[in-house]
Amino acid sequence: MRKPEFWIGVASLDHVDRAVAGTYVELNRGRACPLERMHSGDGFAWYSPRIASATGASLQAFTALGRIANSAIYQIDAGGDARPFRRAIDYLAAQPVPIKPLLDTLSFIRSKSHWGAVFRFGFLRVPAADFAIIAAAMGRTLTEDFPLPP
């Protein structure tokens, strides 16, 4: 059994709400590549810069948290030419938390003055210690929700 890795995906809150309701992760306009890097048991958090896509009000918060499920990547027909890839996830009950109070404690954010740049690619792996900070702020415990293998 492998140690879990920890990931953050970037999407507006309206997209996150749909993903949570559908118990899936869809990243980077439905590309499979980011999903292929994830494994069952990995931790995943959504960061939402806005409430709605492009023109929505600013939010800048971690909005959902979950554990990647033990299932294969799948593709759906979303109508038109859209055929995004998705991966199943078990979302955990968690409270959204603004990012700004956490900035000084998160090591993956190297530039505290240009902190938003780290999210520009829509998906990133973060250290377990940073994910633990985010999870705790959202009301979860890393060691209980993402146990290490024996």
Sine and cosine of phi, psi and omega as CSV:
sin_phi,cos_phi,sin_psi,cos_psi,sin_omega,cos_omega
0.00,0.00,0.70,-0.71,-0.05,-1.00
-1.00,-0.06,0.39,-0.92,0.09,-1.00
-0.94,0.33,0.61,-0.79,0.03,-1.00
-0.93,0.36,0.52,-0.86,0.16,-0.99
-0.96,-0.27,0.21,-0.98,-0.11,-0.99
-0.75,-0.66,0.72,-0.70,-0.16,-0.99
-0.76,-0.65,0.46,-0.89,0.15,-0.99
-0.80,-0.60,0.75,-0.66,0.11,-0.99
-0.94,-0.34,0.46,-0.89,-0.05,-1.00
-0.90,-0.43,0.82,-0.57,0.05,-1.00
-0.32,-0.95,0.46,-0.89,0.07,-1.00
-0.91,0.42,0.39,-0.92,-0.07,-1.00
-0.85,0.53,-0.60,0.80,0.01,-1.00
-0.89,0.46,-0.60,0.80,0.06,-1.00
-0.94,0.33,-0.65,0.76,0.03,-1.00
-0.88,0.47,-0.70,0.71,0.01,-1.00
-0.85,0.53,-0.65,0.76,0.05,-1.00
-0.91,0.41,-0.65,0.76,0.01,-1.00
-0.91,0.42,-0.68,0.73,0.02,-1.00
-0.89,0.45,-0.71,0.70,0.01,-1.00
-0.88,0.48,-0.57,0.82,-0.02,-1.00
-1.00,-0.06,0.01,1.00,-0.03,-1.00
0.78,0.62,0.75,0.66,0.03,-1.00
-0.68,-0.73,0.25,-0.97,0.17,-0.99
-0.87,-0.49,0.75,-0.66,0.09,-1.00
-0.71,-0.71,0.81,-0.59,-0.11,-0.99
-0.79,-0.61,0.41,-0.91,0.14,-0.99
0.73,0.68,0.82,0.58,0.03,-1.00
0.85,0.53,0.57,0.82,0.11,-0.99
1.00,0.06,0.28,0.96,0.01,-1.00
-0.96,0.29,0.53,-0.85,-0.02,-1.00
-0.99,0.16,-0.52,0.86,-0.13,-0.99
-0.77,0.64,-0.77,0.64,0.00,-1.00
-0.89,0.45,-0.57,0.82,-0.02,-1.00
-0.93,0.36,-0.51,0.86,0.00,-1.00
-0.93,0.37,-0.36,0.93,0.01,-1.00
-0.99,0.17,-0.30,0.95,-0.03,-1.00
-1.00,0.05,0.42,-0.91,0.04,-1.00
-0.71,-0.70,0.34,-0.94,0.05,-1.00
-0.80,0.60,0.73,-0.68,0.02,-1.00
1.00,-0.04,-0.20,0.98,0.03,-1.00
-0.92,0.39,0.50,-0.87,0.06,-1.00
-1.00,0.03,0.56,-0.83,-0.02,-1.00
-0.61,-0.79,0.72,-0.70,0.08,-1.00
-0.79,-0.62,0.57,-0.82,0.12,-0.99
-0.99,-0.12,0.73,-0.69,0.20,-0.98
-0.95,-0.32,0.80,-0.60,-0.02,-1.00
-0.91,-0.42,0.95,-0.30,0.03,-1.00
-0.95,0.32,-0.45,0.89,-0.05,-1.00
-0.68,-0.73,0.29,-0.96,0.06,-1.00
-0.96,0.28,-0.66,0.75,0.04,-1.00
-0.76,-0.65,0.31,-0.95,-0.01,-1.00
-0.77,0.64,0.33,-0.94,0.01,-1.00
0.38,0.92,-0.81,0.59,-0.12,-0.99
-0.98,-0.20,0.05,1.00,-0.03,-1.00
-0.95,0.31,0.30,-0.95,0.03,-1.00
-0.89,0.45,0.50,-0.87,0.02,-1.00
-0.90,0.44,0.64,-0.77,0.04,-1.00
-0.82,-0.58,-0.78,0.63,0.03,-1.00
0.77,0.63,0.88,0.48,-0.04,-1.00
-0.57,-0.82,0.43,-0.90,0.21,-0.98
-0.99,0.15,0.79,-0.61,-0.21,-0.98
-0.88,-0.48,-0.25,0.97,0.04,-1.00
-0.38,-0.93,0.40,-0.92,-0.08,-1.00
-0.58,-0.81,0.66,-0.75,0.01,-1.00
-0.33,-0.94,-0.03,-1.00,-0.01,-1.00
-0.85,-0.53,0.79,-0.62,-0.01,-1.00
-0.88,0.48,0.76,-0.65,-0.05,-1.00
-0.99,0.16,0.28,-0.96,0.02,-1.00
-1.00,0.06,0.98,0.18,0.01,-1.00
-0.43,-0.90,0.27,-0.96,-0.03,-1.00
-0.99,0.16,0.37,-0.93,0.15,-0.99
-0.93,0.38,0.62,-0.79,0.02,-1.00
-0.71,-0.70,0.34,-0.94,-0.01,-1.00
-0.88,-0.47,0.61,-0.79,0.02,-1.00
-0.86,-0.51,0.32,-0.95,0.13,-0.99
-0.99,-0.14,0.96,-0.29,-0.04,-1.00
-1.00,-0.09,0.20,0.98,0.00,-1.00
1.00,-0.04,0.48,-0.88,-0.05,-1.00
0.88,0.47,-0.72,-0.70,0.02,-1.00
-1.00,-0.06,0.00,1.00,-0.08,-1.00
-0.98,0.19,0.87,-0.49,0.07,-1.00
-0.68,-0.73,0.93,0.36,-0.08,-1.00
-0.95,0.31,0.45,-0.89,0.11,-0.99
-1.00,-0.05,0.56,-0.83,0.00,-1.00
-0.66,-0.75,0.29,-0.96,0.08,-1.00
-0.69,-0.72,0.64,-0.77,0.00,-1.00
-0.96,0.29,0.54,-0.84,0.00,-1.00
-0.56,-0.83,0.56,-0.83,0.10,-0.99
-0.99,-0.16,0.97,-0.26,0.01,-1.00
-0.97,0.23,0.57,-0.82,-0.01,-1.00
-0.96,-0.29,0.51,-0.86,0.09,-1.00
-0.90,0.44,0.86,-0.50,-0.04,-1.00
-0.48,-0.88,0.50,-0.87,0.01,-1.00
-1.00,-0.06,0.72,-0.70,0.10,-0.99
-0.86,0.51,0.53,-0.85,-0.03,-1.00
-0.63,-0.78,0.74,-0.67,0.06,-1.00
-0.89,0.46,0.57,-0.82,-0.03,-1.00
-0.98,0.20,-0.55,0.84,-0.15,-0.99
-0.82,0.57,-0.67,0.74,0.04,-1.00
-0.91,0.40,-0.28,0.96,-0.03,-1.00
-1.00,-0.10,-0.22,0.97,-0.15,-0.99
-0.78,0.62,-0.72,0.70,-0.06,-1.00
-0.93,0.37,-0.32,0.95,-0.05,-1.00
-0.99,-0.15,-0.17,0.99,-0.06,-1.00
-1.00,-0.07,0.91,-0.42,-0.07,-1.00
-0.95,0.32,-0.44,0.90,-0.02,-1.00
-0.96,0.30,-0.22,0.98,0.09,-1.00
-0.99,-0.13,1.00,-0.06,-0.08,-1.00
-0.97,0.23,-0.65,0.76,0.01,-1.00
-0.99,-0.13,0.96,-0.26,-0.04,-1.00
-0.95,0.31,-0.33,0.94,0.03,-1.00
-1.00,0.02,-0.40,0.92,0.03,-1.00
-0.84,-0.55,0.72,0.70,-0.14,-0.99
-0.88,0.47,-0.47,0.88,-0.04,-1.00
-0.92,0.38,-0.35,0.94,-0.04,-1.00
-0.87,0.49,-0.52,0.86,-0.04,-1.00
-0.89,0.45,-0.37,0.93,-0.04,-1.00
-1.00,-0.08,0.02,1.00,-0.16,-0.99
-0.89,0.46,-0.40,0.92,-0.01,-1.00
-1.00,-0.02,-0.07,1.00,0.11,-0.99
0.99,0.10,-0.03,1.00,-0.07,-1.00
-0.24,-0.97,0.73,-0.68,0.05,-1.00
-0.42,-0.91,0.45,-0.89,0.11,-0.99
-1.00,-0.04,0.63,-0.77,-0.02,-1.00
-0.79,-0.61,0.40,-0.91,0.04,-1.00
-0.90,0.43,0.47,-0.88,0.01,-1.00
-0.84,0.54,-0.62,0.78,-0.01,-1.00
-0.88,0.47,-0.64,0.77,0.03,-1.00
-0.94,0.35,-0.65,0.76,0.02,-1.00
-0.90,0.44,-0.59,0.81,0.04,-1.00
-0.88,0.47,-0.63,0.78,0.04,-1.00
-0.89,0.45,-0.72,0.70,0.00,-1.00
-0.90,0.44,-0.74,0.67,-0.01,-1.00
-0.86,0.51,-0.69,0.72,0.00,-1.00
-0.89,0.45,-0.66,0.75,0.03,-1.00
-0.90,0.44,-0.48,0.88,0.01,-1.00
-1.00,0.01,0.06,1.00,0.06,-1.00
1.00,-0.01,0.34,0.94,-0.01,-1.00
-0.88,-0.47,0.23,-0.97,0.03,-1.00
-0.85,-0.53,0.86,-0.50,-0.07,-1.00
-0.83,0.55,-0.73,0.68,-0.07,-1.00
-0.92,0.40,-0.47,0.88,0.03,-1.00
-0.99,0.11,-0.64,0.77,-0.07,-1.00
-1.00,0.10,-0.42,0.91,-0.04,-1.00
-0.71,-0.71,0.92,0.39,-0.08,-1.00
-0.90,0.44,0.58,-0.81,0.06,-1.00
-0.98,0.20,0.52,-0.85,0.03,-1.00
-0.92,0.40,0.42,-0.91,-0.01,-1.00
-0.92,0.39,0.00,0.00,0.00,0.00
